[in-house]
Protein backbone atom coordinates (compact mmCIF):
# COMPACT_ATOMS: atom_id res chain seq x y z
CA UNK A 1 0.00 0.00 0.00
CA UNK A 2 1.52 3.35 -0.90
CA UNK A 3 2.23 5.86 1.81
CA UNK A 4 1.16 9.50 1.77
CA UNK A 5 4.17 10.47 -0.28
CA UNK A 6 2.99 8.07 -2.97
CA UNK A 7 -0.54 9.44 -2.83
CA UNK A 8 0.67 13.00 -3.17
CA UNK A 9 3.86 13.05 -5.25
CA UNK A 10 5.30 16.54 -5.55
CA UNK A 11 6.42 15.93 -9.13
CA UNK A 12 3.18 14.37 -10.41
CA UNK A 13 1.25 15.93 -13.33
CA UNK A 14 -1.41 17.14 -10.93
CA UNK A 15 0.97 19.94 -9.92
CA UNK A 16 0.10 21.64 -13.20
CA UNK A 17 -3.53 21.98 -12.21
CA UNK A 18 -4.54 25.33 -10.78
CA UNK A 19 -5.63 25.35 -7.16
CA UNK A 20 -9.26 25.97 -6.37
CA UNK A 21 -10.27 29.54 -5.96
CA UNK A 22 -11.83 30.99 -2.85
CA UNK A 23 -11.12 30.26 0.78
CA UNK A 24 -11.79 27.18 2.88
CA UNK A 25 -14.91 26.99 4.97
CA UNK A 26 -13.26 28.83 7.84
CA UNK A 27 -10.26 30.56 6.37
CA UNK A 28 -8.95 33.97 7.27
CA UNK A 29 -11.63 36.49 8.01
CA UNK A 30 -14.42 33.95 8.52
CA UNK A 31 -16.88 34.68 11.28
CA UNK A 32 -17.09 32.64 14.48
CA UNK A 33 -20.70 31.63 13.83
CA UNK A 34 -19.87 29.71 10.66
CA UNK A 35 -17.01 27.96 12.44
CA UNK A 36 -19.35 26.93 15.24
CA UNK A 37 -21.75 25.48 12.67
CA UNK A 38 -19.00 23.28 11.26
CA UNK A 39 -17.71 22.22 14.63
CA UNK A 40 -21.24 21.28 15.66
CA UNK A 41 -21.25 18.39 13.17
CA UNK A 42 -17.86 17.05 14.32
CA UNK A 43 -16.98 14.82 17.20
CA UNK A 44 -15.62 16.73 20.22
CA UNK A 45 -12.29 14.88 20.12
CA UNK A 46 -11.69 16.06 16.52
CA UNK A 47 -12.53 19.73 16.96
CA UNK A 48 -9.09 20.73 18.25
CA UNK A 49 -7.37 19.00 15.33
CA UNK A 50 -9.73 20.69 12.88
CA UNK A 51 -8.89 24.10 14.33
CA UNK A 52 -5.19 23.29 14.01
CA UNK A 53 -5.70 22.28 10.39
CA UNK A 54 -7.44 25.60 9.67
CA UNK A 55 -4.59 27.53 11.28
CA UNK A 56 -2.06 25.57 9.20
CA UNK A 57 -4.05 26.28 6.02
CA UNK A 58 -4.20 29.99 6.83
CA UNK A 59 -0.43 29.95 7.32
CA UNK A 60 -0.06 28.26 3.89
CA UNK A 61 1.35 25.13 5.55
CA UNK A 62 -0.56 22.81 3.27
CA UNK A 63 1.36 19.66 4.16
CA UNK A 64 0.61 20.14 7.83
CA UNK A 65 -3.03 20.96 7.10
CA UNK A 66 -3.31 17.81 4.96
CA UNK A 67 -1.78 15.58 7.66
CA UNK A 68 -4.13 16.91 10.32
CA UNK A 69 -7.17 16.58 8.07
CA UNK A 70 -6.26 13.04 7.02
CA UNK A 71 -5.84 12.11 10.67
CA UNK A 72 -9.40 13.21 11.41
CA UNK A 73 -10.73 11.27 8.42
CA UNK A 74 -8.70 8.20 9.37
CA UNK A 75 -10.62 8.10 12.65
CA UNK A 76 -13.99 9.23 11.26
CA UNK A 77 -14.51 9.10 7.50
CA UNK A 78 -17.90 10.84 7.95
CA UNK A 79 -16.42 14.08 9.28
CA UNK A 80 -17.93 16.42 6.68
CA UNK A 81 -15.92 19.57 7.65
CA UNK A 82 -12.68 17.62 7.22
CA UNK A 83 -13.69 16.49 3.71
CA UNK A 84 -14.66 20.07 2.96
CA UNK A 85 -11.31 21.46 4.07
CA UNK A 86 -9.45 18.74 2.18
CA UNK A 87 -11.22 19.83 -1.00
CA UNK A 88 -9.37 23.16 -0.70
CA UNK A 89 -6.03 21.54 0.07
CA UNK A 90 -5.84 18.93 -2.69
CA UNK A 91 -4.19 20.30 -5.86
CA UNK A 92 -5.85 17.83 -8.24
CA UNK A 93 -9.30 18.82 -9.54
CA UNK A 94 -10.64 15.27 -9.37
CA UNK A 95 -9.52 14.92 -5.74
CA UNK A 96 -11.10 18.28 -4.94
CA UNK A 97 -14.34 17.17 -6.51
CA UNK A 98 -14.35 13.83 -4.71
CA UNK A 99 -13.68 15.47 -1.34
CA UNK A 100 -16.44 18.02 -1.87
CA UNK A 101 -18.89 15.29 -2.91
CA UNK A 102 -17.92 13.23 0.14
CA UNK A 103 -18.65 16.20 2.38
CA UNK A 104 -22.04 16.65 0.78
CA UNK A 105 -22.79 12.92 0.89
CA UNK A 106 -22.24 12.60 4.63
CA UNK A 107 -23.86 15.97 5.45
CA UNK A 108 -26.57 16.75 2.85
CA UNK A 109 -27.81 19.71 4.89
CA UNK A 110 -24.39 21.38 5.06
CA UNK A 111 -24.73 24.49 2.87
CA UNK A 112 -20.95 25.02 2.67
CA UNK A 113 -20.54 21.54 1.16
CA UNK A 114 -23.24 22.19 -1.47
CA UNK A 115 -21.64 25.50 -2.45
CA UNK A 116 -18.21 23.89 -2.62
CA UNK A 117 -19.41 21.17 -4.99
CA UNK A 118 -20.87 23.82 -7.27
CA UNK A 119 -17.71 25.91 -7.08
CA UNK A 120 -15.45 22.99 -8.01
CA UNK A 121 -17.73 22.04 -10.92
CA UNK A 122 -17.37 25.55 -12.31
CA UNK A 123 -13.59 25.12 -12.30
CA UNK A 124 -13.68 21.95 -14.39
CA UNK A 125 -10.61 21.34 -16.53
CA UNK A 126 -10.25 18.92 -19.46
CA UNK A 127 -9.55 15.40 -18.32
CA UNK A 128 -6.40 15.29 -20.45
CA UNK A 129 -4.68 17.70 -18.04
CA UNK A 130 -3.20 16.11 -14.96
CA UNK A 131 -4.40 12.85 -13.42
CA UNK A 132 -7.87 12.01 -14.85
CA UNK A 133 -9.17 10.26 -11.73
CA UNK A 134 -9.22 10.58 -7.95
CA UNK A 135 -7.37 8.32 -5.55
CA UNK A 136 -9.80 9.25 -2.77
CA UNK A 137 -12.62 6.74 -2.12
CA UNK A 138 -16.22 7.93 -2.25
CA UNK A 139 -17.90 7.82 1.13
CA UNK A 140 -21.29 6.96 -0.29
CA UNK A 141 -19.80 3.86 -1.93
CA UNK A 142 -16.99 3.06 0.44
CA UNK A 143 -16.94 0.34 3.05
CA UNK A 144 -14.39 -0.24 5.79
CA UNK A 145 -11.86 -2.10 3.65
CA UNK A 146 -11.64 0.70 1.11
CA UNK A 147 -11.23 3.33 3.79
CA UNK A 148 -8.61 1.31 5.63
CA UNK A 149 -6.75 0.90 2.36
CA UNK A 150 -6.65 4.67 2.01
CA UNK A 151 -6.26 5.69 5.64
CA UNK A 152 -3.86 2.97 6.60
CA UNK A 153 -2.96 2.45 10.26
CA UNK A 154 0.53 3.84 9.75
CA UNK A 155 -0.87 7.21 8.70
CA UNK A 156 -2.07 7.74 12.25
CA UNK A 157 1.43 7.35 13.58
CA UNK A 158 2.90 9.76 11.02
CA UNK A 159 0.38 12.53 11.61
CA UNK A 160 0.06 14.91 14.52
CA UNK A 161 -1.51 12.74 17.19
CA UNK A 162 -2.58 13.54 20.77
CA UNK A 163 -1.14 10.18 21.77
CA UNK A 164 2.28 11.42 20.64
CA UNK A 165 2.19 14.31 23.12
CA UNK A 166 4.63 13.44 25.95
CA UNK A 167 2.76 15.79 28.31
CA UNK A 168 -0.12 13.35 28.70
CA UNK A 169 -1.07 12.13 32.14
CA UNK A 170 0.53 8.66 32.39
CA UNK A 171 -2.66 7.34 33.97
CA UNK A 172 -5.65 8.79 32.09
CA UNK A 173 -3.94 10.22 28.96
CA UNK A 174 -5.25 13.79 29.38
CA UNK A 175 -2.74 16.38 28.14
CA UNK A 176 -1.55 18.72 30.91
CA UNK A 177 0.61 21.82 30.86
CA UNK A 178 4.36 21.21 31.27
CA UNK A 179 4.42 22.98 34.65
CA UNK A 180 1.60 21.03 36.30
CA UNK A 181 2.49 18.63 39.09
CA UNK A 182 -0.87 16.84 39.22
CA UNK A 183 -3.28 15.83 36.47
CA UNK A 184 -6.21 18.17 35.93
CA UNK A 185 -8.47 15.18 35.25
CA UNK A 186 -7.55 12.32 37.60
CA UNK A 187 -5.51 14.48 40.04
CA UNK A 188 -2.70 11.92 40.21
CA UNK A 189 0.92 13.01 40.35
CA UNK A 190 2.61 13.77 37.04
CA UNK A 191 6.08 13.49 38.55
CA UNK A 192 8.34 10.66 39.56
CA UNK A 193 11.81 10.15 40.98
CA UNK A 194 14.22 9.89 38.10
CA UNK A 195 15.74 6.40 37.79
CA UNK A 196 19.37 6.32 38.85
CA UNK A 197 22.12 5.62 36.35
CA UNK A 198 23.36 2.03 36.58
CA UNK A 199 27.06 2.85 37.03
CA UNK A 200 28.62 5.49 39.32
CA UNK A 201 29.42 8.68 37.45
CA UNK A 202 32.74 10.50 37.54
CA UNK A 203 31.27 13.16 39.83
CA UNK A 204 30.26 10.52 42.39
CA UNK A 205 33.69 8.93 42.29
CA UNK A 206 35.19 12.35 42.89
CA UNK A 207 32.86 12.82 45.88
CA UNK A 208 34.09 9.53 47.33
CA UNK A 209 37.73 10.66 47.06
CA UNK A 210 37.01 14.11 48.50
CA UNK A 211 35.09 12.53 51.41
CA UNK A 212 38.20 10.53 52.21
CA UNK A 213 40.22 13.72 51.85
CA UNK A 214 37.90 15.41 54.36
CA UNK A 215 38.66 12.65 56.87
CA UNK A 216 42.38 13.30 56.40
CA UNK A 217 41.90 17.05 56.86
CA UNK A 218 39.93 16.51 60.11
CA UNK A 219 42.81 14.39 61.39
CA UNK A 220 45.23 17.21 60.53
CA UNK A 221 43.03 19.70 62.38
CA UNK A 222 43.21 17.43 65.43
CA UNK A 223 46.98 17.93 65.44
CA UNK A 224 46.53 21.31 67.11
CA UNK A 225 45.00 20.04 70.39
CA UNK A 226 47.15 16.91 70.32
CA UNK A 227 50.34 18.93 69.96
CA UNK A 228 49.23 21.15 72.81
CA UNK A 229 48.58 18.10 75.04
CA UNK A 230 52.08 16.87 74.28
CA UNK A 231 53.52 20.33 74.86
CA UNK A 232 52.14 20.85 78.38
CA UNK A 233 53.69 17.57 79.52
CA UNK A 234 57.23 18.53 78.50
CA UNK A 235 59.56 19.20 81.49
CA UNK A 236 61.79 21.53 79.49
CA UNK A 237 59.95 23.63 76.84
CA UNK A 238 62.63 26.07 75.88
CA UNK A 239 63.51 24.61 72.52
CA UNK A 240 59.86 23.74 71.80
CA UNK A 241 58.78 27.31 72.58
CA UNK A 242 61.16 28.54 69.94
CA UNK A 243 59.57 26.19 67.38
CA UNK A 244 55.99 27.12 68.34
CA UNK A 245 56.75 30.79 68.02
CA UNK A 246 57.97 30.39 64.45
CA UNK A 247 55.72 31.93 61.76
CA UNK A 248 55.54 28.65 59.81
CA UNK A 249 54.27 26.70 62.81
CA UNK A 250 51.65 29.35 63.60
CA UNK A 251 50.40 29.37 59.99
CA UNK A 252 50.18 25.58 59.87
CA UNK A 253 48.88 24.69 63.34
CA UNK A 254 47.81 28.03 64.80
CA UNK A 255 49.00 29.80 67.97
CA UNK A 256 48.83 26.69 70.12
CA UNK A 257 50.24 28.11 73.35
CA UNK A 258 48.19 31.31 73.34
CA UNK A 259 44.66 29.97 72.74
CA UNK A 260 44.59 26.36 73.92
CA UNK A 261 43.08 25.44 77.28
CA UNK A 262 42.12 22.08 78.82
CA UNK A 263 38.42 22.72 78.14
CA UNK A 264 39.09 23.73 74.54
CA UNK A 265 41.30 20.67 74.13
CA UNK A 266 38.43 18.36 75.12
CA UNK A 267 35.98 20.24 72.88
CA UNK A 268 38.18 20.06 69.77
CA UNK A 269 39.10 16.44 70.38
CA UNK A 270 35.47 15.34 70.88
CA UNK A 271 34.16 17.30 67.89
CA UNK A 272 37.01 16.00 65.73
CA UNK A 273 36.33 12.35 66.57
CA UNK A 274 32.60 12.84 65.93
CA UNK A 275 33.29 14.43 62.54
CA UNK A 276 35.49 11.50 61.53
CA UNK A 277 32.74 9.03 62.45
CA UNK A 278 30.12 11.01 60.52
CA UNK A 279 32.35 11.23 57.46
CA UNK A 280 32.84 7.45 57.52
CA UNK A 281 29.05 6.96 57.74
CA UNK A 282 28.62 9.38 54.81
CA UNK A 283 31.19 7.43 52.79
CA UNK A 284 29.25 4.19 53.29
CA UNK A 285 25.94 5.85 52.41
CA UNK A 286 27.42 7.38 49.25
CA UNK A 287 28.88 4.03 48.25
CA UNK A 288 25.46 2.37 48.49
CA UNK A 289 23.81 5.43 46.91
CA UNK A 290 21.10 5.89 49.51
CA UNK A 291 18.83 8.89 49.00
CA UNK A 292 19.37 10.07 52.58
CA UNK A 293 23.12 9.62 52.11
CA UNK A 294 23.06 12.19 49.30
CA UNK A 295 21.55 14.89 51.52
CA UNK A 296 23.58 13.79 54.52
CA UNK A 297 26.79 14.02 52.52
CA UNK A 298 25.96 17.46 51.19
CA UNK A 299 25.12 18.72 54.69
CA UNK A 300 28.30 17.25 56.13
CA UNK A 301 30.49 18.76 53.42
CA UNK A 302 28.84 22.13 54.01
CA UNK A 303 29.43 21.86 57.76
CA UNK A 304 33.08 20.94 57.19
CA UNK A 305 33.66 24.01 55.04
CA UNK A 306 32.03 26.35 57.56
CA UNK A 307 33.82 24.73 60.53
CA UNK A 308 37.23 25.05 58.89
CA UNK A 309 36.72 28.76 58.23
CA UNK A 310 35.39 29.32 61.74
CA UNK A 311 38.28 27.43 63.37
CA UNK A 312 40.78 29.50 61.40
CA UNK A 313 39.01 32.69 62.41
CA UNK A 314 39.24 31.96 66.16
CA UNK A 315 42.75 30.55 65.73
CA UNK A 316 41.85 27.01 66.77
CA UNK A 317 43.84 25.75 63.80
CA UNK A 318 46.29 27.09 61.26
CA UNK A 319 45.31 29.01 58.15
CA UNK A 320 46.85 26.46 55.79
CA UNK A 321 45.08 23.44 57.26
CA UNK A 322 41.80 25.34 57.54
CA UNK A 323 42.06 26.58 53.95
CA UNK A 324 42.77 23.12 52.57
CA UNK A 325 39.90 21.65 54.61
CA UNK A 326 37.49 24.27 53.26
CA UNK A 327 38.58 23.61 49.67
CA UNK A 328 38.19 19.84 50.04
CA UNK A 329 34.74 20.23 51.62
CA UNK A 330 33.58 22.72 48.96
CA UNK A 331 34.81 20.38 46.22
CA UNK A 332 32.90 17.48 47.76
CA UNK A 333 29.74 19.59 47.97
CA UNK A 334 29.96 20.57 44.31
CA UNK A 335 30.72 16.99 43.26
CA UNK A 336 27.57 15.75 44.98
CA UNK A 337 25.48 18.41 43.24
CA UNK A 338 26.74 17.12 39.90
CA UNK A 339 26.25 13.49 41.01
CA UNK A 340 22.50 13.84 41.70
CA UNK A 341 21.71 11.43 38.83
CA UNK A 342 23.29 8.64 40.90
CA UNK A 343 20.68 8.92 43.66
CA UNK A 344 16.86 8.65 43.71
CA UNK A 345 16.49 12.30 44.65
CA UNK A 346 15.66 14.11 41.39
CA UNK A 347 11.99 14.62 40.54
CA UNK A 348 11.05 14.75 36.89
CA UNK A 349 7.87 14.99 34.83
CA UNK A 350 6.57 11.78 33.34
CA UNK A 351 7.19 11.65 29.58
CA UNK A 352 4.58 9.49 27.90
CA UNK A 353 6.65 7.86 25.18
CA UNK A 354 8.12 4.40 24.58
CA UNK A 355 11.36 3.54 26.31
CA UNK A 356 14.09 4.03 23.72
CA UNK A 357 16.42 1.72 25.60
CA UNK A 358 14.23 -1.28 24.75
CA UNK A 359 15.36 -3.01 21.58
CA UNK A 360 12.67 -5.62 20.88
CA UNK A 361 8.91 -5.76 20.43
CA UNK A 362 8.61 -8.25 23.31
CA UNK A 363 10.50 -5.88 25.61
CA UNK A 364 8.09 -3.05 24.75
CA UNK A 365 5.10 -5.32 25.29
CA UNK A 366 6.39 -6.54 28.67
CA UNK A 367 7.05 -2.96 29.73
CA UNK A 368 3.53 -2.02 28.66
CA UNK A 369 2.04 -4.81 30.76
CA UNK A 370 4.09 -3.60 33.72
CA UNK A 371 2.66 -0.09 33.30
CA UNK A 372 -0.84 -1.54 32.82
CA UNK A 373 -0.62 -3.39 36.15
CA UNK A 374 0.33 -0.08 37.77
CA UNK A 375 -2.71 1.63 36.23
CA UNK A 376 -0.56 3.83 33.97
CA UNK A 377 -2.57 3.28 30.80
CA UNK A 378 -1.10 6.08 28.70
CA UNK A 379 2.44 4.80 29.26
CA UNK A 380 1.27 1.24 28.63
CA UNK A 381 -0.36 2.32 25.36
CA UNK A 382 2.86 4.03 24.23
CA UNK A 383 4.75 0.76 24.74
CA UNK A 384 2.02 -1.31 23.02
CA UNK A 385 2.15 0.98 19.98
CA UNK A 386 5.92 0.51 19.81
CA UNK A 387 5.49 -3.25 20.11
CA UNK A 388 2.94 -3.36 17.27
CA UNK A 389 5.15 -1.18 15.10
CA UNK A 390 8.08 -3.58 15.63
CA UNK A 391 6.03 -6.79 15.26
CA UNK A 392 2.83 -6.13 13.26
CA UNK A 393 1.94 -9.81 12.97
CA UNK A 394 1.47 -10.57 16.67
CA UNK A 395 -2.17 -10.92 17.66
CA UNK A 396 -1.45 -10.58 21.40
CA UNK A 397 0.23 -7.23 20.80
CA UNK A 398 -2.79 -5.94 18.86
CA UNK A 399 -5.09 -7.23 21.59
CA UNK A 400 -3.21 -5.27 24.25
CA UNK A 401 -3.21 -2.24 21.95
CA UNK A 402 -6.99 -2.43 21.50
CA UNK A 403 -7.59 -2.76 25.23
CA UNK A 404 -5.35 0.25 25.86
CA UNK A 405 -7.13 2.35 23.23
CA UNK A 406 -10.48 1.42 24.72
CA UNK A 407 -9.37 2.29 28.25
CA UNK A 408 -8.35 5.80 27.16
CA UNK A 409 -11.54 6.37 25.16
CA UNK A 410 -10.21 5.90 21.61
CA UNK A 411 -13.05 3.58 20.64
CA UNK A 412 -12.50 3.77 16.87
CA UNK A 413 -8.87 2.76 17.20
CA UNK A 414 -9.71 0.12 19.77
CA UNK A 415 -12.18 -1.48 17.36
CA UNK A 416 -9.67 -1.45 14.51
CA UNK A 417 -6.93 -2.98 16.68
CA UNK A 418 -9.21 -5.72 18.00
CA UNK A 419 -10.49 -6.49 14.50
CA UNK A 420 -6.88 -6.87 13.40
CA UNK A 421 -6.42 -9.27 16.33
CA UNK A 422 -9.35 -11.30 15.01
CA UNK A 423 -7.78 -11.45 11.56
CA UNK A 424 -4.48 -12.65 13.01
CA UNK A 425 -6.01 -15.08 15.51
CA UNK A 426 -9.63 -16.03 14.69
CA UNK A 427 -9.66 -18.58 17.54
CA UNK A 428 -9.52 -15.98 20.31
CA UNK A 429 -13.10 -15.95 21.59
CA UNK A 430 -12.37 -13.25 24.14
CA UNK A 431 -11.48 -10.81 21.38
CA UNK A 432 -14.71 -11.60 19.55
CA UNK A 433 -16.63 -10.77 22.73
CA UNK A 434 -14.68 -7.53 23.16
CA UNK A 435 -15.39 -6.51 19.57
CA UNK A 436 -19.12 -7.07 19.99
CA UNK A 437 -19.18 -5.14 23.24
CA UNK A 438 -17.21 -2.30 21.70
CA UNK A 439 -19.55 -2.05 18.72
CA UNK A 440 -22.54 -1.99 21.06
CA UNK A 441 -20.85 0.66 23.16
CA UNK A 442 -20.14 2.83 20.13
CA UNK A 443 -23.69 2.47 18.82
CA UNK A 444 -25.08 3.37 22.24
CA UNK A 445 -22.89 6.48 22.20
CA UNK A 446 -24.26 7.49 18.79
CA UNK A 447 -21.13 6.69 16.83
CA UNK A 448 -21.22 5.11 13.42
CA UNK A 449 -19.92 1.57 13.17
CA UNK A 450 -18.87 0.27 9.76
CA UNK A 451 -18.99 -3.52 9.63
CA UNK A 452 -15.93 -4.97 7.89
CA UNK A 453 -16.33 -6.99 4.71
CA UNK A 454 -16.49 -10.75 4.78
CA UNK A 455 -13.17 -12.44 3.98
CA UNK A 456 -14.63 -13.86 0.74
CA UNK A 457 -15.29 -10.36 -0.56
CA UNK A 458 -18.61 -11.44 -2.13
CA UNK A 459 -20.78 -8.84 -0.38
CA UNK A 460 -21.52 -5.87 -2.65
CA UNK A 461 -20.58 -2.47 -1.17
CA UNK A 462 -24.19 -1.29 -1.07
CA UNK A 463 -25.14 -4.42 0.90
CA UNK A 464 -22.29 -4.30 3.38
CA UNK A 465 -24.19 -1.59 5.24
CA UNK A 466 -23.26 1.26 7.47
CA UNK A 467 -25.09 0.84 10.68
CA UNK A 468 -26.40 3.98 12.28
CA UNK A 469 -27.56 4.16 15.87
N, C-alpha and C positions, 0 to 999 in steps of 0.2 A: 504494500500500500504506500503510495507516495506521501511524503511529509508536506508541510505547508510550503516549503520552498519549491516543491514540485508543482503544487497547485497554483502557485503565484510566481512563476519565473519572471525575473526582472527583464530578461532579454526576449520574452515571447512577443509574437506579433501583436498581442492585445495592447502593448504599450503605445501603439500608434493610434489607438482609438481616443477620441477626446473624452475628457471626464464629464460627468453629468453636470449640467448647470444648476444653479440654485444653491441652497444651503440645506444641511441635514435637518431633521425634524426639530432639533433644539440646538442649532448652531449659535454663533455669536449674535447677540441682540435679540434672541427669542425671549418671549415673556415667560414668567414663572408658571402661569396658569396652564399653558400648553405642555410644559414639562411635567407638571403634576398629572395631567391627563394621560401622558404616556407611562409615567411611573405607576399609575393606578392599575394598569393591565399587566404589570410585571410582578414576579415574585419578590418579596421583601429582600431575600438574600442576594438578588441580582441587581438591585437598584443602585448600590454603591459602585459596582463594576460598570454599570451603564453610564453613570455620571462621569466616571474616570474616562470611559471611551469618548464621551462628548468633549471633555477637556482636551484629550489627546488629538481629536479631530480638529478642534478649534486652533490648536497649536501646530497644525499641519504635520503631526506625527502619525501618519497614516498606518505605518506598520504596527505601532503600539495600539492604535484604535482598532485595527483589524484583529490583533491577538485578543484584546479584551472582549470584543464582540463575539468572536468565535468561541471564546470560553463560555460565555453566557449560553450560546446556542448549543454547545456540546452538552450542557446540563439540562437545557430546556429548549427543544427545537420548535416550540410554539410561542416563543417570546417575540411577539410582533414588533415591538420597538427596536429590538436588536436586528431583525431582518431589515427593517426600514433604514436603520443607520448603515448597515452593510451595503445597501443599494447605493449609497453615496460614496462609499469607500472603494468598492470594486471598480477597476479601470475598464473592464470589458463590458460592452453594452449588454450582451446576453446574460452575464452574471448579474448586472444591475437589474435587468428585467425580471430574472428569476427571483432575486431577493425581494423586489417590490411585490411580485405576485404572491410569494410566500407570506409576506406581511399581511396582505389583503386576505389571503386564504384563511389564516388563523385568526384574524380579527376583521371580519367583514364590516363592522360598524366603525372602524378606525378611519376617519376622514383623511388623515395625513397619508395613510397607505393608499387610498383610492386616488388622491391627487398625485402621489408619486408614480403610480402605475401610468397614469395619463401623461405625466411629464416625460417619463422614459420613452413611452411610445412615440412622442413627438420628436424625440432625438434619434429615431431609428436611422441606422446606417446600413448600406448594402452588406449582405452576408459575406461577400467576397473580401471584405476588409477585416483583418483580425481573425480571431478564432470563432467559427460560425456555430458555436454551441456553448452551453453552460455546464460547468463541472459541478454545479450546486444542485443537489436533489430538490425536487418539488415536494413541499410539505404535504400537499393534498394527495399525493400519490406515494409518498415515502412510507416505509415501515421501519422498524428498528434496525434491521440489518443494513439498509441503505444509509441511514443516518450514522450508524456506528462506523461504516466504511468511510464516511466523510469526516466525521468528528471522532477520529480514533482516540483511544485512551491516552496515547502519548501526547496528544495536543494539550490535554489538561496540564500535564507536567511542564510543558514548555511555556505556557501562558502565565500571565500574572494570576496568582492563585492565593486566596487567603490562607490556605494550608501551608504555603511557603513562607509566611510571615513568622520570623523567629520570636516575635513578641507575643505570641499566643500564650494563654494560660496553659500550663502543661497538663492540667486536669480537665478543664471543660472546653478548651480551644478558643475561648473568646480573646480577641486581640486587645491588649492593654497598652497604655503609654509606657515608654521606656523607663520612666522614673517611678512608676508605681511599685509598691512593695507587696500589695495584696490584690488579688483579682477583683475586678468590679462586679463580676457575676457570681462566682462561688465563694469569694472572700478568702480563698486559701492563699498561702504565701507563694509569691513568685520568685523567691530567692532560695538559694541553697548554699551550703559550704562547698567551696571549690575543692574538687578531688586533689589530693596531694600528688606531686610528681613521684614516680616510682623510685628514682635514685636520688641521693643527696646532691644538691647543687653545689657549685663552687662557693657561693656565699655562705652556705651552711657549714661547709668544711672550714672556711675561714673563721666562722664564729666558734667552732670547736677549738681551733688553735689559739684564738685570742682569749677564750675562757681559761685555757691552761696558762696562757701568759698572765692573766689577771691573778691566778693563784700564785704564780711566781712573784708578782709585784707586791701582793699582800705579805708574802714571806719577807721580802726586802723591807717593807715598811715596819715589820716587827723587829727588825734589827735595832731600831732606835731604842725601844725600851729594854731589849735584851742587852745591848751594849751598856746601857746605864746601870742595869742590875749587876753586870760584871764589874763596872767601874767602881761602884760604891763598896765593893768587897776587897778592893786592892789595898794592901797596907801602905804602899808607897806609890803615890799618884803623880809624882813630879813629871816624869817623862810622858805619862799618858795625858796629863793636862796640856802639855805642849802640843801633842797630836790633836786633841779635841779642839784646841783653840785655832788650829789651822783653818784657813778659808775653805780649802777643799773638803775637809771633814764636815764643816758646817753646812756647805751646799749639798753634800750627799746625804748626811744623816740628820742634820739640824743641830741647833745649839743644845746638845744633850744635857750638859751640866746646869744650864740656866733655867730650863723649863720643866725638867722631869722631877716628879715627886713619887713617893710610894703609891699614892692613890691613883695618880695618872698612869703609873706603870701597870697597875692591875686593870684599869679601864682599857688601855690600848692592847694589852695582851688578850683580855677576854673578847673584845670586839674583833681583834685580828683572827683568833681561832674560830669564832662564829662565822666570819666572812669566808674563811677557807672551807668550812663545812658546807655553807650555802652554795659556794661556787662548784663544789664537787657534786652536790645534788643537781644543780643546774646543768652540769655537763652530762649527767646520766639522762636527765629529762630531754635534753637536746638530742642526744644520741638516739633515743627511742621516739623522738619527734612527737611528744605529747603536746596537745594544744595548750595546757596550762604551763608547760615548760617554756613555750615560746614567750608568753607574757612574763613569766617568772624570770627568764633570762634577760629580757629587755629591762625589767625593773632593777635587777641586780647590777647589770652593767651601768645603768644610770646612777644608781647609788654609789658604785665604785668611783665613777668620775667625780661626783660631787664630794665624796669623802676625801679623795686625794687632794682636791683643791682646798677644801676646808682645813685638812691637816697641815698643808703647807702654809696656809695663812696664819695659823696659830702656832706655827713652828714645832709641831709635833713630829715632823719628819722633814727631810731635806727637799729642796726645790727640785733636784734632778729626779729623785725617786718618785716624788708626787707628780711631776710632769709626765714621766713615762707611764705611771699608773693611769693618769687621766687619758692619755692618748690610747693606751690599750683598751680601756673601758669604752671610750667613744667609738673606736674601731669595731669592737664587738657589738655595740648597739646598732651601728649602721649596717653591719653584716646581717644581723637578724632582721632588720627592716627589709633588706633585699632578699632574704631567705624565706619570706612569708609563704611562698608557694610550696614549701616543704612541710607545712603544718596545716591542719584543718581549722584555719582561723579566718580565711578570706571569704566573705559573702559575695556571691555573684548572682546575676539574674539568670533564670532558666532561659536557655535558647532552644526553642522547639525545632530541632533539625536532627537528621540522622547522625549517628556517631561516625565520624570520618576515620576513626582508628580501626573500625571493623572492616574486614576484607572479604567477607563471604555473605551470601544471602542467608545462610543458616544462622550466622552470628547476628545479623540484623533482626531476624525473626525471633531468636531467643531473647535478645535485648528488648524487643517489643513486648514479648510475653512477660518479662520482668516488670516493665513499666505498667502493663495492664494489671498485673496483680497488685501493684501499688496504687491503682486508681488513676494513673497519669495517662489518660487516654490520648491526649494530643501527642505526647512523646511516643507512645506506643504506635500511633498511626504513622508518624514520621518514619519509624523503623520498619513498619510493615510495607510502606510504599517503597522504601529502599530495597527490601527483600524481593518484592514483586518485580521491581525494575531489573534486579540482578538475576532472578530466576522466574521468568514469566510463565513457566509450564508447571508450576507447583500449585496444586489445588488447595493445599492447606494454607499456603501463604495468601491466596486470594480470599479464602474463607475468613482468615483473621483480618484482612483488609476490609472486607465487607462489614464485619462486626464492628470494627473501629469507626468506619464511616457512619454506620447507623447510630452508634453511641453519641457521636458529635452532631447528629442531625442532618448529615448529608445523605438523604434517603435515595436520591437518584443514583449517586455513586455507589451506595451500598448495594442497591439492586443490581447494578451492572457488574460489580465485583462478585456477588453471589451467583449471578447467572453464569459468569465465566467459570466459577467453581463447579457448577453443575455440568458445564461442557467438558471440563477436565476430569471430573469424577462423578459420573451419573449415579453411582451407587450410594452416595452420601445422602441418606434420607433426612438427616438433620438440616442440611442445606435446603432441601426441597421445602421443608416446613418453614424455614426462615424466609425463603423467597415468597411463599404464599402469605405469610404474616406481614411481610413488608409491603406487598402489593395492596393488601387490605388496609394497612395503615395509611398508605399514600392515597388510596381512594377515599378513605374516611376524612383525610385532611383536604380533599378537593384537588389533589394533584392528578395529572393525567398519567396513566400507565399504558405504555405501548407494549403489547405482548410480542415477544420475539417470534420469528418465523419457525416453522417446523424444520427439523434437519433435512427432510426430503426436498424442501423448497417447492412443494406442489400447491401451496396455498396462494391464490392470486392476491396481489397487494390490496385490492379493494375488499377482499374477504378477510384479510388478516385482522382488521379492526383496530380501532383506537378507542379504548374504553374510557368513557368519561364518567365521573362520579355524579 
